[in-house]
Amino acid sequence: LERAKELGDRLLPCLDTRSSIPFSDVNLFTGHAHAPEWGPDSSVSEVSTIQMEFRDLTMLTGNRKYQDAVDQVMNKLQSLPKIDSLVPLFINAETGQLRPGTLTMGARSDTYYEY
C-alpha cells in the first residue's frame, strides 16, 4: 500500500491543471507534468483511465485527495459538449477542450465510456 500511495502522489502533478484535464505525461522523479512530445493533446482514454485506480487508492488509504483529483477530471469531461453522446479522440489539457475530429467508442476514447 505504501508503494501505491507513493505512485499516486507522484502522479498527482499531472492532475493539477487550470483546465481540470490532466496532462498525459509526468516525470515521476521531478513531478513535471506536460503534454506528450508528439503534440499538444492527450487522448480521452489517457485522461480518464486513472479514475478507478485513484478511487480505489482513496478507499484503501482513507485519503480523499486521490478521488477528489479524478472527480474534477470527470466533472469537466462530462460538462463538455458531445455529439450524440460521443466524444472525439483527443482533448487539450491546457484549454480543457475536446479537439474536433473522429468520434468513436474504440481506441483512444473507450476508457471514457467504461468508467
Backbone as XML, in Angstrom:
<?xml version="1.0"?>
<chain id="A" units="angstrom">
  <residue number="1" name="LEU">
    <atom name="N" x="0.820" y="-1.190" z="0.000"/>
    <atom name="CA" x="0.000" y="0.000" z="0.000"/>
    <atom name="C" x="0.872" y="1.266" z="0.000"/>
  </residue>
  <residue number="2" name="GLU">
    <atom name="N" x="1.987" y="1.215" z="0.695"/>
    <atom name="CA" x="2.879" y="2.383" z="0.727"/>
    <atom name="C" x="3.396" y="2.729" z="-0.661"/>
  </residue>
  <residue number="3" name="ARG">
    <atom name="N" x="3.732" y="1.707" z="-1.439"/>
    <atom name="CA" x="4.217" y="1.949" z="-2.811"/>
    <atom name="C" x="3.102" y="2.513" z="-3.683"/>
  </residue>
  <residue number="4" name="ALA">
    <atom name="N" x="1.872" y="2.041" z="-3.487"/>
    <atom name="CA" x="0.741" y="2.563" z="-4.251"/>
    <atom name="C" x="0.509" y="4.033" z="-3.913"/>
  </residue>
  <residue number="5" name="LYS">
    <atom name="N" x="0.607" y="4.396" z="-2.636"/>
    <atom name="CA" x="0.467" y="5.800" z="-2.246"/>
    <atom name="C" x="1.593" y="6.640" z="-2.841"/>
  </residue>
  <residue number="6" name="GLU">
    <atom name="N" x="2.801" y="6.095" z="-2.837"/>
    <atom name="CA" x="3.936" y="6.819" z="-3.413"/>
    <atom name="C" x="3.705" y="7.078" z="-4.903"/>
  </residue>
  <residue number="7" name="LEU">
    <atom name="N" x="3.244" y="6.067" z="-5.616"/>
    <atom name="CA" x="2.969" y="6.243" z="-7.040"/>
    <atom name="C" x="1.820" y="7.232" z="-7.247"/>
  </residue>
  <residue number="8" name="GLY">
    <atom name="N" x="0.768" y="7.103" z="-6.477"/>
    <atom name="CA" x="-0.348" y="8.040" z="-6.582"/>
    <atom name="C" x="0.110" y="9.476" z="-6.361"/>
  </residue>
  <residue number="9" name="ASP">
    <atom name="N" x="0.947" y="9.685" z="-5.354"/>
    <atom name="CA" x="1.454" y="11.027" z="-5.078"/>
    <atom name="C" x="2.340" y="11.547" z="-6.203"/>
  </residue>
  <residue number="10" name="ARG">
    <atom name="N" x="3.083" y="10.641" z="-6.828"/>
    <atom name="CA" x="3.954" y="11.055" z="-7.936"/>
    <atom name="C" x="3.156" y="11.355" z="-9.207"/>
  </residue>
  <residue number="11" name="LEU">
    <atom name="N" x="1.968" y="10.768" z="-9.323"/>
    <atom name="CA" x="1.109" y="11.030" z="-10.477"/>
    <atom name="C" x="0.234" y="12.278" z="-10.291"/>
  </residue>
  <residue number="12" name="LEU">
    <atom name="N" x="-0.004" y="12.679" z="-9.062"/>
    <atom name="CA" x="-0.897" y="13.811" z="-8.799"/>
    <atom name="C" x="-0.539" y="15.090" z="-9.561"/>
  </residue>
  <residue number="13" name="PRO">
    <atom name="N" x="0.738" y="15.426" z="-9.777"/>
    <atom name="CA" x="1.031" y="16.663" z="-10.516"/>
    <atom name="C" x="0.406" y="16.713" z="-11.911"/>
  </residue>
  <residue number="14" name="CYS">
    <atom name="N" x="0.200" y="15.572" z="-12.560"/>
    <atom name="CA" x="-0.405" y="15.609" z="-13.894"/>
    <atom name="C" x="-1.867" y="16.038" z="-13.817"/>
  </residue>
  <residue number="15" name="LEU">
    <atom name="N" x="-2.477" y="15.915" z="-12.645"/>
    <atom name="CA" x="-3.878" y="16.285" z="-12.458"/>
    <atom name="C" x="-4.058" y="17.728" z="-12.013"/>
  </residue>
  <residue number="16" name="ASP">
    <atom name="N" x="-2.969" y="18.405" z="-11.724"/>
    <atom name="CA" x="-3.027" y="19.778" z="-11.219"/>
    <atom name="C" x="-2.910" y="20.760" z="-12.384"/>
  </residue>
  <residue number="17" name="THR">
    <atom name="N" x="-4.028" y="20.956" z="-13.090"/>
    <atom name="CA" x="-4.042" y="21.857" z="-14.244"/>
    <atom name="C" x="-5.175" y="22.864" z="-14.093"/>
  </residue>
  <residue number="18" name="ARG">
    <atom name="N" x="-5.052" y="23.986" z="-14.772"/>
    <atom name="CA" x="-6.114" y="25.003" z="-14.745"/>
    <atom name="C" x="-7.408" y="24.494" z="-15.348"/>
  </residue>
  <residue number="19" name="SER">
    <atom name="N" x="-7.300" y="23.606" z="-16.309"/>
    <atom name="CA" x="-8.480" y="23.139" z="-17.045"/>
    <atom name="C" x="-9.189" y="21.958" z="-16.382"/>
  </residue>
  <residue number="20" name="SER">
    <atom name="N" x="-8.579" y="21.345" z="-15.377"/>
    <atom name="CA" x="-9.070" y="20.112" z="-14.735"/>
    <atom name="C" x="-8.863" y="18.880" z="-15.607"/>
  </residue>
  <residue number="21" name="ILE">
    <atom name="N" x="-8.219" y="19.038" z="-16.743"/>
    <atom name="CA" x="-7.869" y="17.911" z="-17.603"/>
    <atom name="C" x="-6.387" y="17.610" z="-17.387"/>
  </residue>
  <residue number="22" name="PRO">
    <atom name="N" x="-6.050" y="16.378" z="-17.019"/>
    <atom name="CA" x="-4.648" y="16.074" z="-16.718"/>
    <atom name="C" x="-3.767" y="16.022" z="-17.964"/>
  </residue>
  <residue number="23" name="PHE">
    <atom name="N" x="-2.498" y="16.325" z="-17.740"/>
    <atom name="CA" x="-1.509" y="16.074" z="-18.776"/>
    <atom name="C" x="-1.293" y="14.566" z="-18.853"/>
  </residue>
  <residue number="24" name="SER">
    <atom name="N" x="-0.961" y="14.068" z="-20.024"/>
    <atom name="CA" x="-0.770" y="12.628" z="-20.191"/>
    <atom name="C" x="0.597" y="12.163" z="-19.702"/>
  </residue>
  <residue number="25" name="ASP">
    <atom name="N" x="1.550" y="13.063" z="-19.616"/>
    <atom name="CA" x="2.909" y="12.686" z="-19.243"/>
    <atom name="C" x="3.319" y="13.381" z="-17.946"/>
  </residue>
  <residue number="26" name="VAL">
    <atom name="N" x="3.987" y="12.640" z="-17.094"/>
    <atom name="CA" x="4.550" y="13.219" z="-15.870"/>
    <atom name="C" x="5.865" y="12.519" z="-15.576"/>
  </residue>
  <residue number="27" name="ASN">
    <atom name="N" x="6.879" y="13.310" z="-15.256"/>
    <atom name="CA" x="8.160" y="12.758" z="-14.834"/>
    <atom name="C" x="8.005" y="12.349" z="-13.373"/>
  </residue>
  <residue number="28" name="LEU">
    <atom name="N" x="8.074" y="11.065" z="-13.088"/>
    <atom name="CA" x="7.831" y="10.573" z="-11.743"/>
    <atom name="C" x="8.924" y="10.979" z="-10.768"/>
  </residue>
  <residue number="29" name="PHE">
    <atom name="N" x="10.074" y="11.374" z="-11.266"/>
    <atom name="CA" x="11.166" y="11.814" z="-10.392"/>
    <atom name="C" x="11.030" y="13.293" z="-10.033"/>
  </residue>
  <residue number="30" name="THR">
    <atom name="N" x="10.777" y="14.132" z="-11.051"/>
    <atom name="CA" x="10.724" y="15.578" z="-10.807"/>
    <atom name="C" x="9.308" y="16.089" z="-10.533"/>
  </residue>
  <residue number="31" name="GLY">
    <atom name="N" x="8.301" y="15.345" z="-10.966"/>
    <atom name="CA" x="6.921" y="15.800" z="-10.816"/>
    <atom name="C" x="6.476" y="16.739" z="-11.922"/>
  </residue>
  <residue number="32" name="HIS">
    <atom name="N" x="7.326" y="16.952" z="-12.924"/>
    <atom name="CA" x="6.973" y="17.843" z="-14.032"/>
    <atom name="C" x="5.976" y="17.140" z="-14.952"/>
  </residue>
  <residue number="33" name="ALA">
    <atom name="N" x="4.794" y="17.740" z="-15.088"/>
    <atom name="CA" x="3.750" y="17.195" z="-15.960"/>
    <atom name="C" x="3.665" y="18.039" z="-17.219"/>
  </residue>
  <residue number="34" name="HIS">
    <atom name="N" x="3.374" y="17.387" z="-18.354"/>
    <atom name="CA" x="3.353" y="18.102" z="-19.632"/>
    <atom name="C" x="2.575" y="17.315" z="-20.675"/>
  </residue>
  <residue number="35" name="ALA">
    <atom name="N" x="2.291" y="18.004" z="-21.763"/>
    <atom name="CA" x="1.661" y="17.353" z="-22.914"/>
    <atom name="C" x="2.642" y="16.354" z="-23.520"/>
  </residue>
  <residue number="36" name="PRO">
    <atom name="N" x="2.150" y="15.389" z="-24.263"/>
    <atom name="CA" x="3.055" y="14.432" z="-24.900"/>
    <atom name="C" x="3.966" y="15.131" z="-25.913"/>
  </residue>
  <residue number="37" name="GLU">
    <atom name="N" x="5.108" y="14.554" z="-26.167"/>
    <atom name="CA" x="6.058" y="15.162" z="-27.103"/>
    <atom name="C" x="5.532" y="15.216" z="-28.525"/>
  </residue>
  <residue number="38" name="TRP">
    <atom name="N" x="4.595" y="14.335" z="-28.880"/>
    <atom name="CA" x="4.098" y="14.277" z="-30.264"/>
    <atom name="C" x="3.059" y="15.345" z="-30.570"/>
  </residue>
  <residue number="39" name="GLY">
    <atom name="N" x="2.577" y="16.087" z="-29.562"/>
    <atom name="CA" x="1.587" y="17.128" z="-29.839"/>
    <atom name="C" x="0.979" y="17.683" z="-28.568"/>
  </residue>
  <residue number="40" name="PRO">
    <atom name="N" x="0.086" y="18.661" z="-28.695"/>
    <atom name="CA" x="-0.464" y="19.339" z="-27.523"/>
    <atom name="C" x="-1.618" y="18.612" z="-26.836"/>
  </residue>
  <residue number="41" name="ASP">
    <atom name="N" x="-2.139" y="17.568" z="-27.453"/>
    <atom name="CA" x="-3.342" y="16.921" z="-26.936"/>
    <atom name="C" x="-3.049" y="15.559" z="-26.322"/>
  </residue>
  <residue number="42" name="SER">
    <atom name="N" x="-3.953" y="15.137" z="-25.471"/>
    <atom name="CA" x="-3.941" y="13.797" z="-24.894"/>
    <atom name="C" x="-5.166" y="13.063" z="-25.413"/>
  </residue>
  <residue number="43" name="SER">
    <atom name="N" x="-5.103" y="11.749" z="-25.433"/>
    <atom name="CA" x="-6.303" y="11.017" z="-25.833"/>
    <atom name="C" x="-7.295" y="11.036" z="-24.673"/>
  </residue>
  <residue number="44" name="VAL">
    <atom name="N" x="-8.559" y="10.969" z="-25.001"/>
    <atom name="CA" x="-9.598" y="10.974" z="-23.974"/>
    <atom name="C" x="-9.424" y="9.766" z="-23.055"/>
  </residue>
  <residue number="45" name="SER">
    <atom name="N" x="-8.970" y="8.644" z="-23.594"/>
    <atom name="CA" x="-8.708" y="7.468" z="-22.748"/>
    <atom name="C" x="-7.615" y="7.750" z="-21.734"/>
  </residue>
  <residue number="46" name="GLU">
    <atom name="N" x="-6.555" y="8.430" z="-22.158"/>
    <atom name="CA" x="-5.449" y="8.727" z="-21.240"/>
    <atom name="C" x="-5.915" y="9.534" z="-20.038"/>
  </residue>
  <residue number="47" name="VAL">
    <atom name="N" x="-6.765" y="10.509" z="-20.265"/>
    <atom name="CA" x="-7.156" y="11.395" z="-19.169"/>
    <atom name="C" x="-8.260" y="10.812" z="-18.299"/>
  </residue>
  <residue number="48" name="SER">
    <atom name="N" x="-8.917" y="9.756" z="-18.761"/>
    <atom name="CA" x="-9.998" y="9.184" z="-17.964"/>
    <atom name="C" x="-9.660" y="7.828" z="-17.360"/>
  </residue>
  <residue number="49" name="THR">
    <atom name="N" x="-8.572" y="7.212" z="-17.759"/>
    <atom name="CA" x="-8.270" y="5.853" z="-17.321"/>
    <atom name="C" x="-7.859" y="5.744" z="-15.860"/>
  </residue>
  <residue number="50" name="ILE">
    <atom name="N" x="-7.394" y="6.800" z="-15.266"/>
    <atom name="CA" x="-6.888" y="6.772" z="-13.895"/>
    <atom name="C" x="-7.991" y="6.777" z="-12.841"/>
  </residue>
  <residue number="51" name="GLN">
    <atom name="N" x="-9.241" y="6.924" z="-13.259"/>
    <atom name="CA" x="-10.370" y="7.055" z="-12.332"/>
    <atom name="C" x="-10.462" y="5.907" z="-11.328"/>
  </residue>
  <residue number="52" name="MET">
    <atom name="N" x="-10.512" y="4.706" z="-11.808"/>
    <atom name="CA" x="-10.730" y="3.554" z="-10.944"/>
    <atom name="C" x="-9.590" y="3.388" z="-9.946"/>
  </residue>
  <residue number="53" name="GLU">
    <atom name="N" x="-8.366" y="3.523" z="-10.421"/>
    <atom name="CA" x="-7.221" y="3.323" z="-9.545"/>
    <atom name="C" x="-7.168" y="4.367" z="-8.429"/>
  </residue>
  <residue number="54" name="PHE">
    <atom name="N" x="-7.445" y="5.630" z="-8.773"/>
    <atom name="CA" x="-7.390" y="6.672" z="-7.749"/>
    <atom name="C" x="-8.551" y="6.561" z="-6.763"/>
  </residue>
  <residue number="55" name="ARG">
    <atom name="N" x="-9.696" y="6.126" z="-7.220"/>
    <atom name="CA" x="-10.815" y="5.915" z="-6.291"/>
    <atom name="C" x="-10.511" y="4.756" z="-5.338"/>
  </residue>
  <residue number="56" name="ASP">
    <atom name="N" x="-9.912" y="3.696" z="-5.867"/>
    <atom name="CA" x="-9.512" y="2.576" z="-5.011"/>
    <atom name="C" x="-8.441" y="3.013" z="-4.019"/>
  </residue>
  <residue number="57" name="LEU">
    <atom name="N" x="-7.516" y="3.853" z="-4.449"/>
    <atom name="CA" x="-6.476" y="4.335" z="-3.549"/>
    <atom name="C" x="-7.087" y="5.153" z="-2.406"/>
  </residue>
  <residue number="58" name="THR">
    <atom name="N" x="-8.099" y="5.936" z="-2.709"/>
    <atom name="CA" x="-8.806" y="6.666" z="-1.658"/>
    <atom name="C" x="-9.494" y="5.701" z="-0.694"/>
  </residue>
  <residue number="59" name="MET">
    <atom name="N" x="-10.133" y="4.686" z="-1.225"/>
    <atom name="CA" x="-10.818" y="3.708" z="-0.377"/>
    <atom name="C" x="-9.829" y="3.004" z="0.559"/>
  </residue>
  <residue number="60" name="LEU">
    <atom name="N" x="-8.666" y="2.636" z="0.033"/>
    <atom name="CA" x="-7.689" y="1.895" z="0.833"/>
    <atom name="C" x="-6.949" y="2.765" z="1.843"/>
  </residue>
  <residue number="61" name="THR">
    <atom name="N" x="-6.724" y="4.023" z="1.499"/>
    <atom name="CA" x="-5.948" y="4.899" z="2.383"/>
    <atom name="C" x="-6.816" y="5.783" z="3.265"/>
  </residue>
  <residue number="62" name="GLY">
    <atom name="N" x="-8.064" y="6.002" z="2.852"/>
    <atom name="CA" x="-8.919" y="6.934" z="3.564"/>
    <atom name="C" x="-8.613" y="8.385" z="3.228"/>
  </residue>
  <residue number="63" name="ASN">
    <atom name="N" x="-7.716" y="8.624" z="2.279"/>
    <atom name="CA" x="-7.329" y="9.981" z="1.889"/>
    <atom name="C" x="-8.075" y="10.361" z="0.604"/>
  </residue>
  <residue number="64" name="ARG">
    <atom name="N" x="-8.958" y="11.344" z="0.712"/>
    <atom name="CA" x="-9.808" y="11.738" z="-0.415"/>
    <atom name="C" x="-9.073" y="12.506" z="-1.506"/>
  </residue>
  <residue number="65" name="LYS">
    <atom name="N" x="-7.817" y="12.879" z="-1.306"/>
    <atom name="CA" x="-7.141" y="13.701" z="-2.311"/>
    <atom name="C" x="-7.074" y="12.997" z="-3.662"/>
  </residue>
  <residue number="66" name="TYR">
    <atom name="N" x="-6.982" y="11.688" z="-3.664"/>
    <atom name="CA" x="-6.900" y="10.954" z="-4.926"/>
    <atom name="C" x="-8.251" y="10.982" z="-5.650"/>
  </residue>
  <residue number="67" name="GLN">
    <atom name="N" x="-9.313" y="10.668" z="-4.951"/>
    <atom name="CA" x="-10.638" y="10.686" z="-5.573"/>
    <atom name="C" x="-11.051" y="12.103" z="-5.949"/>
  </residue>
  <residue number="68" name="ASP">
    <atom name="N" x="-10.769" y="13.068" z="-5.099"/>
    <atom name="CA" x="-11.131" y="14.452" z="-5.408"/>
    <atom name="C" x="-10.468" y="14.909" z="-6.706"/>
  </residue>
  <residue number="69" name="ALA">
    <atom name="N" x="-9.215" y="14.505" z="-6.904"/>
    <atom name="CA" x="-8.491" y="14.910" z="-8.116"/>
    <atom name="C" x="-9.151" y="14.336" z="-9.371"/>
  </residue>
  <residue number="70" name="VAL">
    <atom name="N" x="-9.511" y="13.058" z="-9.337"/>
    <atom name="CA" x="-10.107" y="12.461" z="-10.542"/>
    <atom name="C" x="-11.575" y="12.838" z="-10.707"/>
  </residue>
  <residue number="71" name="ASP">
    <atom name="N" x="-12.251" y="13.170" z="-9.611"/>
    <atom name="CA" x="-13.633" y="13.649" z="-9.737"/>
    <atom name="C" x="-13.666" y="14.951" z="-10.532"/>
  </residue>
  <residue number="72" name="GLN">
    <atom name="N" x="-12.672" y="15.812" z="-10.334"/>
    <atom name="CA" x="-12.606" y="17.058" z="-11.095"/>
    <atom name="C" x="-12.464" y="16.779" z="-12.584"/>
  </residue>
  <residue number="73" name="VAL">
    <atom name="N" x="-11.673" y="15.767" z="-12.914"/>
    <atom name="CA" x="-11.477" y="15.400" z="-14.324"/>
    <atom name="C" x="-12.805" y="14.943" z="-14.931"/>
  </residue>
  <residue number="74" name="MET">
    <atom name="N" x="-13.493" y="14.034" z="-14.255"/>
    <atom name="CA" x="-14.741" y="13.507" z="-14.806"/>
    <atom name="C" x="-15.824" y="14.579" z="-14.862"/>
  </residue>
  <residue number="75" name="ASN">
    <atom name="N" x="-15.874" y="15.445" z="-13.859"/>
    <atom name="CA" x="-16.851" y="16.540" z="-13.909"/>
    <atom name="C" x="-16.608" y="17.417" z="-15.125"/>
  </residue>
  <residue number="76" name="LYS">
    <atom name="N" x="-15.340" y="17.708" z="-15.403"/>
    <atom name="CA" x="-15.011" y="18.528" z="-16.572"/>
    <atom name="C" x="-15.381" y="17.787" z="-17.857"/>
  </residue>
  <residue number="77" name="LEU">
    <atom name="N" x="-14.983" y="16.526" z="-17.972"/>
    <atom name="CA" x="-15.288" y="15.752" z="-19.179"/>
    <atom name="C" x="-16.793" y="15.667" z="-19.416"/>
  </residue>
  <residue number="78" name="GLN">
    <atom name="N" x="-17.549" y="15.439" z="-18.361"/>
    <atom name="CA" x="-18.995" y="15.300" z="-18.513"/>
    <atom name="C" x="-19.671" y="16.616" z="-18.853"/>
  </residue>
  <residue number="79" name="SER">
    <atom name="N" x="-19.013" y="17.743" z="-18.534"/>
    <atom name="CA" x="-19.616" y="19.049" z="-18.829"/>
    <atom name="C" x="-19.380" y="19.504" z="-20.264"/>
  </residue>
  <residue number="80" name="LEU">
    <atom name="N" x="-18.473" y="18.862" z="-20.971"/>
    <atom name="CA" x="-18.145" y="19.279" z="-22.333"/>
    <atom name="C" x="-19.220" y="18.844" z="-23.323"/>
  </residue>
  <residue number="81" name="PRO">
    <atom name="N" x="-19.443" y="19.647" z="-24.362"/>
    <atom name="CA" x="-20.446" y="19.270" z="-25.373"/>
    <atom name="C" x="-20.021" y="18.021" z="-26.137"/>
  </residue>
  <residue number="82" name="LYS">
    <atom name="N" x="-21.004" y="17.201" z="-26.431"/>
    <atom name="CA" x="-20.769" y="15.958" z="-27.162"/>
    <atom name="C" x="-21.695" y="15.904" z="-28.364"/>
  </residue>
  <residue number="83" name="ILE">
    <atom name="N" x="-21.396" y="15.009" z="-29.285"/>
    <atom name="CA" x="-22.242" y="14.798" z="-30.446"/>
    <atom name="C" x="-22.855" y="13.404" z="-30.314"/>
  </residue>
  <residue number="84" name="ASP">
    <atom name="N" x="-24.150" y="13.352" z="-30.123"/>
    <atom name="CA" x="-24.848" y="12.080" z="-29.897"/>
    <atom name="C" x="-24.198" y="11.281" z="-28.765"/>
  </residue>
  <residue number="85" name="SER">
    <atom name="N" x="-23.799" y="11.986" z="-27.716"/>
    <atom name="CA" x="-23.160" y="11.406" z="-26.518"/>
    <atom name="C" x="-21.763" y="10.858" z="-26.768"/>
  </residue>
  <residue number="86" name="LEU">
    <atom name="N" x="-21.198" y="11.104" z="-27.933"/>
    <atom name="CA" x="-19.854" y="10.624" z="-28.249"/>
    <atom name="C" x="-18.840" y="11.750" z="-28.115"/>
  </residue>
  <residue number="87" name="VAL">
    <atom name="N" x="-17.606" y="11.379" z="-27.751"/>
    <atom name="CA" x="-16.525" y="12.352" z="-27.640"/>
    <atom name="C" x="-15.468" y="12.057" z="-28.699"/>
  </residue>
  <residue number="88" name="PRO">
    <atom name="N" x="-14.765" y="13.092" z="-29.172"/>
    <atom name="CA" x="-13.675" y="12.855" z="-30.107"/>
    <atom name="C" x="-12.491" y="12.176" z="-29.411"/>
  </residue>
  <residue number="89" name="LEU">
    <atom name="N" x="-11.503" y="11.838" z="-30.166"/>
    <atom name="CA" x="-10.364" y="11.091" z="-29.646"/>
    <atom name="C" x="-9.458" y="11.892" z="-28.716"/>
  </residue>
  <residue number="90" name="PHE">
    <atom name="N" x="-9.355" y="13.209" z="-28.927"/>
    <atom name="CA" x="-8.336" y="13.986" z="-28.226"/>
    <atom name="C" x="-8.908" y="15.172" z="-27.455"/>
  </residue>
  <residue number="91" name="ILE">
    <atom name="N" x="-8.164" y="15.543" z="-26.404"/>
    <atom name="CA" x="-8.512" y="16.691" z="-25.569"/>
    <atom name="C" x="-7.223" y="17.411" z="-25.184"/>
  </residue>
  <residue number="92" name="ASN">
    <atom name="N" x="-7.322" y="18.713" z="-25.021"/>
    <atom name="CA" x="-6.154" y="19.524" z="-24.697"/>
    <atom name="C" x="-6.169" y="19.865" z="-23.206"/>
  </residue>
  <residue number="93" name="ALA">
    <atom name="N" x="-5.096" y="19.522" z="-22.491"/>
    <atom name="CA" x="-5.028" y="19.776" z="-21.049"/>
    <atom name="C" x="-4.876" y="21.260" z="-20.735"/>
  </residue>
  <residue number="94" name="GLU">
    <atom name="N" x="-4.313" y="22.020" z="-21.640"/>
    <atom name="CA" x="-4.159" y="23.464" z="-21.407"/>
    <atom name="C" x="-5.501" y="24.179" z="-21.496"/>
  </residue>
  <residue number="95" name="THR">
    <atom name="N" x="-6.276" y="23.858" z="-22.524"/>
    <atom name="CA" x="-7.551" y="24.557" z="-22.750"/>
    <atom name="C" x="-8.745" y="23.838" z="-22.140"/>
  </residue>
  <residue number="96" name="GLY">
    <atom name="N" x="-8.607" y="22.532" z="-21.928"/>
    <atom name="CA" x="-9.724" y="21.748" z="-21.429"/>
    <atom name="C" x="-10.783" y="21.470" z="-22.474"/>
  </residue>
  <residue number="97" name="GLN">
    <atom name="N" x="-10.428" y="21.654" z="-23.729"/>
    <atom name="CA" x="-11.397" y="21.489" z="-24.811"/>
    <atom name="C" x="-11.115" y="20.222" z="-25.622"/>
  </residue>
  <residue number="98" name="LEU">
    <atom name="N" x="-12.193" y="19.581" z="-26.042"/>
    <atom name="CA" x="-12.078" y="18.442" z="-26.945"/>
    <atom name="C" x="-11.655" y="18.945" z="-28.315"/>
  </residue>
  <residue number="99" name="ARG">
    <atom name="N" x="-10.797" y="18.194" z="-28.988"/>
    <atom name="CA" x="-10.386" y="18.561" z="-30.339"/>
    <atom name="C" x="-11.356" y="17.921" z="-31.323"/>
  </residue>
  <residue number="100" name="PRO">
    <atom name="N" x="-12.011" y="18.724" z="-32.141"/>
    <atom name="CA" x="-12.948" y="18.150" z="-33.116"/>
    <atom name="C" x="-12.253" y="17.110" z="-33.994"/>
  </residue>
  <residue number="101" name="GLY">
    <atom name="N" x="-12.975" y="16.077" z="-34.296"/>
    <atom name="CA" x="-12.407" y="15.028" z="-35.144"/>
    <atom name="C" x="-13.223" y="13.765" z="-35.039"/>
  </residue>
  <residue number="102" name="THR">
    <atom name="N" x="-12.554" y="12.657" z="-35.213"/>
    <atom name="CA" x="-13.193" y="11.346" z="-35.241"/>
    <atom name="C" x="-13.947" y="11.070" z="-33.944"/>
  </residue>
  <residue number="103" name="LEU">
    <atom name="N" x="-15.172" y="10.591" z="-34.079"/>
    <atom name="CA" x="-15.980" y="10.159" z="-32.946"/>
    <atom name="C" x="-16.011" y="8.642" z="-32.945"/>
  </residue>
  <residue number="104" name="THR">
    <atom name="N" x="-15.704" y="8.037" z="-31.812"/>
    <atom name="CA" x="-15.644" y="6.590" z="-31.754"/>
    <atom name="C" x="-15.819" y="6.100" z="-30.329"/>
  </residue>
  <residue number="105" name="MET">
    <atom name="N" x="-16.170" y="4.848" z="-30.199"/>
    <atom name="CA" x="-16.183" y="4.200" z="-28.888"/>
    <atom name="C" x="-15.005" y="3.232" z="-28.814"/>
  </residue>
  <residue number="106" name="GLY">
    <atom name="N" x="-14.099" y="3.344" z="-29.766"/>
    <atom name="CA" x="-12.949" y="2.461" z="-29.828"/>
    <atom name="C" x="-11.710" y="3.066" z="-29.190"/>
  </residue>
  <residue number="107" name="ALA">
    <atom name="N" x="-10.564" y="2.620" z="-29.666"/>
    <atom name="CA" x="-9.274" y="3.030" z="-29.111"/>
    <atom name="C" x="-9.141" y="4.544" z="-29.013"/>
  </residue>
  <residue number="108" name="ARG">
    <atom name="N" x="-8.512" y="4.991" z="-27.962"/>
    <atom name="CA" x="-8.228" y="6.387" z="-27.627"/>
    <atom name="C" x="-9.409" y="7.140" z="-27.032"/>
  </residue>
  <residue number="109" name="SER">
    <atom name="N" x="-10.579" y="6.506" z="-26.948"/>
    <atom name="CA" x="-11.686" y="7.132" z="-26.224"/>
    <atom name="C" x="-12.503" y="6.107" z="-25.433"/>
  </residue>
  <residue number="110" name="ASP">
    <atom name="N" x="-12.210" y="4.826" z="-25.592"/>
    <atom name="CA" x="-13.027" y="3.783" z="-24.974"/>
    <atom name="C" x="-13.093" y="3.862" z="-23.455"/>
  </residue>
  <residue number="111" name="THR">
    <atom name="N" x="-12.004" y="4.208" z="-22.800"/>
    <atom name="CA" x="-11.996" y="4.253" z="-21.345"/>
    <atom name="C" x="-12.973" y="5.279" z="-20.804"/>
  </residue>
  <residue number="112" name="TYR">
    <atom name="N" x="-13.169" y="6.371" z="-21.522"/>
    <atom name="CA" x="-14.139" y="7.377" z="-21.102"/>
    <atom name="C" x="-15.516" y="6.753" z="-20.895"/>
  </residue>
  <residue number="113" name="TYR">
    <atom name="N" x="-15.910" y="5.856" z="-21.769"/>
    <atom name="CA" x="-17.229" y="5.230" z="-21.688"/>
    <atom name="C" x="-17.276" y="4.120" z="-20.637"/>
  </residue>
  <residue number="114" name="GLU">
    <atom name="N" x="-16.130" y="3.518" z="-20.365"/>
    <atom name="CA" x="-16.088" y="2.386" z="-19.418"/>
    <atom name="C" x="-16.179" y="2.836" z="-17.971"/>
  </residue>
  <residue number="115" name="TYR">
    <atom name="N" x="-15.591" y="3.976" z="-17.636"/>
    <atom name="CA" x="-15.553" y="4.396" z="-16.230"/>
    <atom name="C" x="-16.500" y="5.531" z="-15.997"/>
  </residue>
</chain>
